């Protein structure tokens, strides 16, 4: 089980969530940072209400899910719903559709070789809708969400994190890839030898790519706390990040997280 609460002198806890449209495919990992080592644990209850309860105890949360939609997409759908003129008039149709499909942070990540899914045109959109409900529950508890990554939550992307750390970012998901999960975990543990596991947590990471992704999210959350991730680097990107979300990619060596 995840730590149920934190007190002032307790070790810091970062939480990673590999969010899916349904709780059954969602994984939530908490890493408790204890000086020269850290301990990872998983919670089997990944319902919306329980996620909100658990996040109350976190210092930082890394969430593998888009936190918003592309600003031009929202504007275009709003215009369409109000029977207004299509904002793409006069633009190259294909280029305009790409503008609607990807957020600014997605375009930045595309340059790393691991393009994210489109929140406005792919099935991941339903996951973003689930997050919107979770964010609303947090807001009702006084935990407003800054989609750029300041505050409690930050958007992360495990594949981009693995690539930034020089680790394999493919071959551990899908049918016939079960062995790849364990191989990737071994490669990750070589880079973070200070990581320990609560009972059953390591076995889960070796058999579930969802659990492994949640672990990576929790590690990236720690990197964000230490200011070792990429932030929006222009005024326009900072503006868009507050609306669309911003994917935080680690910039340092994972060994230095503990």
C-alpha positions, 0 to 999 in steps of 0.5 A: 500500500502507498503511504497514507499520509505524510508528517513534517518530519517524514521522508518525501514521497513522489507518486507516479501514475500510469493513467488509463481510461479504466482503473484496471489498467491504471498503475500507481507507484509511490517512492519514499525517499529516505536519505541514501536509498528509496523504496517503491510501493504500489497500491492496487486501488486505482479508482478515481476517489482513491487516487485523489486521496493518495495524492494528498500525501505526495510531494510531487506527482508524475502523471503519464497522461495529457493534462490538456488539449491543443489550444487551436483544437479547442478554438476550432471545436468551439467555433464548429459547435457554435456554427461559426466559420472554420478557423482553418480557412485560408490555411493549408488543410493538412498543416492546419489539421496537424496544428489541431492534433498536437500540443506545443509540448508534443512538437518539442518531444517529437524532436527527441524521436518518441512522438507522443500520441495526439490527445485530440485524435487518438484514443488517449483523449479518453484518458485525458477526460478521466484526468480532467475529472480527477483534477476537478476533485483535487480543485474542490479540495483546494489543490488547484492544478498548474498544467505546466508542472508547478504545484502538485502534478506534472505531466511525464512521458516514460518513453521520453524519460527512458530515452533521455536516460540512455535506456531502451524505450521500446520492446517492453509493451504489447503481446509477446513482450513480457520478457522485455519488461524484466530486461528493462527493469534490470537496465533501470536498476543498474542506473538506480542501485539505491532503489528498493522495493516493498513486498511484491513491488519488484515482481509486479514491475517485472510482469506489468509494463503499466507498473514499470511505467508508473515507477518511471513516472515516480522517478521523473517526479523526483527529478522535477522536485530537484529541478532536473527536467526540461521546462518551457523555455519561452514566454509563448511556451510557458503560456501554452503550457499553462493551457495545454500541459507540458511534458517534463523530460529528465535532464540529468543522470538518474543515479543522482536522484537519491 
